[in-house]
Amino acid sequence: MDSNKFRESLAGSAPPPESGPLLQALWHDANGDWDRAHKLAQSQKDKAGARVHAYLHRKEGDLDNAAYWYGRAGETMPETSLEQEWEALVTMLMAENPKKR
Protein backbone atom coordinates (compact mmCIF):
# COMPACT_ATOMS: atom_id res chain seq x y z
CA MET A 1 0.00 0.00 0.00
CA ASP A 2 1.22 3.49 -0.77
CA SER A 3 0.09 6.83 0.64
CA ASN A 4 -2.27 7.51 -2.27
CA LYS A 5 -4.08 4.21 -1.72
CA PHE A 6 -4.23 4.96 2.00
CA ARG A 7 -5.87 8.33 1.29
CA GLU A 8 -8.32 6.66 -1.11
CA SER A 9 -9.25 4.21 1.65
CA LEU A 10 -10.72 7.09 3.67
CA ALA A 11 -13.90 6.70 1.59
CA GLY A 12 -14.29 3.13 2.83
CA SER A 13 -15.85 1.77 6.00
CA ALA A 14 -12.64 0.62 7.68
CA PRO A 15 -8.90 1.23 7.49
CA PRO A 16 -6.92 -0.99 5.13
CA PRO A 17 -6.29 -4.33 6.86
CA GLU A 18 -2.57 -4.12 6.14
CA SER A 19 -2.19 -0.80 7.97
CA GLY A 20 -0.75 -0.86 11.47
CA PRO A 21 -2.10 0.86 14.58
CA LEU A 22 -0.73 4.33 13.86
CA LEU A 23 -2.02 4.50 10.31
CA GLN A 24 -5.31 3.15 11.60
CA ALA A 25 -5.32 5.95 14.18
CA LEU A 26 -4.86 8.54 11.44
CA TRP A 27 -7.54 6.85 9.33
CA HIS A 28 -10.03 7.01 12.22
CA ASP A 29 -9.06 10.60 12.94
CA ALA A 30 -9.70 11.59 9.32
CA ASN A 31 -13.08 9.87 9.54
CA GLY A 32 -14.14 11.76 12.66
CA ASP A 33 -13.48 9.13 15.34
CA TRP A 34 -10.97 10.95 17.55
CA ASP A 35 -11.54 8.61 20.51
CA ARG A 36 -10.67 5.48 18.53
CA ALA A 37 -7.67 7.27 17.02
CA HIS A 38 -6.48 8.30 20.47
CA LYS A 39 -6.77 4.75 21.87
CA LEU A 40 -4.72 3.40 18.97
CA ALA A 41 -2.04 6.08 19.33
CA GLN A 42 -1.83 5.51 23.09
CA SER A 43 -1.22 1.80 22.52
CA GLN A 44 2.09 2.54 20.77
CA LYS A 45 4.90 3.27 23.22
CA ASP A 46 7.55 4.44 20.75
CA LYS A 47 8.42 7.89 19.37
CA ALA A 48 6.13 7.45 16.36
CA GLY A 49 3.25 6.69 18.72
CA ALA A 50 4.09 9.78 20.76
CA ARG A 51 4.16 11.83 17.56
CA VAL A 52 0.69 10.74 16.45
CA HIS A 53 -0.56 11.15 20.02
CA ALA A 54 0.78 14.73 20.02
CA TYR A 55 -0.96 15.52 16.75
CA LEU A 56 -4.27 14.24 18.11
CA HIS A 57 -4.05 16.43 21.22
CA ARG A 58 -3.11 19.40 19.06
CA LYS A 59 -6.19 18.75 16.94
CA GLU A 60 -8.29 18.42 20.08
CA GLY A 61 -7.05 21.84 21.17
CA ASP A 62 -5.25 20.56 24.29
CA LEU A 63 -1.98 22.30 23.45
CA ASP A 64 -0.31 21.67 26.83
CA ASN A 65 -0.87 17.93 26.47
CA ALA A 66 0.19 18.11 22.83
CA ALA A 67 3.43 19.87 23.81
CA TYR A 68 4.16 17.09 26.32
CA TRP A 69 3.74 14.41 23.64
CA TYR A 70 5.77 16.32 21.05
CA GLY A 71 8.51 16.43 23.68
CA ARG A 72 8.22 12.66 24.20
CA ALA A 73 8.64 12.28 20.45
CA GLY A 74 11.73 14.52 20.51
CA GLU A 75 10.02 17.23 18.46
CA THR A 76 8.45 20.64 18.85
CA MET A 77 4.90 21.54 17.92
CA PRO A 78 4.77 22.29 14.19
CA GLU A 79 3.51 25.57 12.85
CA THR A 80 1.85 23.90 9.86
CA SER A 81 -1.88 23.33 9.50
CA LEU A 82 -3.42 20.21 10.99
CA GLU A 83 -4.07 18.95 7.47
CA GLN A 84 -0.41 19.37 6.54
CA GLU A 85 0.66 17.62 9.73
CA TRP A 86 -1.70 14.70 9.03
CA GLU A 87 -0.25 14.35 5.53
CA ALA A 88 3.31 14.49 6.89
CA LEU A 89 2.52 11.81 9.46
CA VAL A 90 1.06 9.47 6.86
CA THR A 91 4.09 9.99 4.63
CA MET A 92 6.48 9.44 7.56
CA LEU A 93 4.76 6.25 8.69
CA MET A 94 4.63 4.86 5.17
CA ALA A 95 8.35 5.55 4.68
CA GLU A 96 9.41 4.07 8.03
CA ASN A 97 7.80 0.69 7.68
CA PRO A 98 4.47 0.48 5.87
CA LYS A 99 3.73 -3.04 7.12
CA LYS A 100 4.31 -2.18 10.78
CA ARG A 101 2.68 1.24 10.94
N, C-alpha and C positions, 0 to 999 in steps of 0.2 A: 504494500500500500504506500502511496506517496501522499504528499500534503494536499494535492488537488483532489484526490479521491476521498481523503478524509473530510475535506470541506464539503464535497458533494454529499457525503453521508449524513450531513446535518438535516437533510430533507427526509431522512428515514425515521423509523420508530425506535431505533436503538443504535448505539455506537457499533462500529465495525468489530466483529468478534476477535479479530487479530490485534486490536489496539489494547495496550496495557492500561493500568489504572489511571495514570496521569493524562493520557489522551482521552480516556473515558471521562475523566473529570472535566476536561475542557469541552468535550462534546456536550455533556449535561449542562454545563454553564451556558453554552451557546444556545441551548434549547430551553433555557429558563428554569432549570432545576438546580439552583445554587446549593441547596442543602445536600443533595446527592453528590454534587461536585466537591463540596467541602469534605464530606466523609471520605471520598476517594483520595483526595489530596492528603488528608490527615493520616491515611493509612501508610503513606510512603515516608520513611524516616531519613531519606537522603537529601542532598542539596536540591535536586530537581523537585522533590516533593515540597520542600520548603518554598521553592520559587513559585510553584503553582499555588500553594497555600497563600503566599503573600499577595499574588495577583487577585485571588478571590476576595481577600479582606480589603484590598484597595477598591475593588469593584463594589463591595458592600458599603464602602464609605467609612470603614473602621481603620483610619490611617495609622493610628498608634499600633494596633495589632499588625497591620500590614508591614510597618517599619520593622517590627520585631522579626517577622518572618523573612523579610528581605535580608536582614542582618544574619539570620541563621543560614541563608543561602549564600552569604558572602557578597551581597550586592546592595546597591542603594535603590530607592524607589525611582523608577523611570519617570521621565517627564513626557513620555509619549501618551497618546490616547489609549484607552482601554482596548479598543479594537486593534491598534497596532501592537500592543503588548500580547494580546491573545494570539495574533498571527505569529509573532516572534517566538512565543512559547511552543506553538505547534511545530514550527520549523526547527527549533532547537531539539525538541523531543524526537522528531523524525530523524534528525541527523545523528543524534547520540546512539540510539538503538531502537529502530522502529518496532522490533518484535517485543522488546521489553517494556516500552513506554506506552 
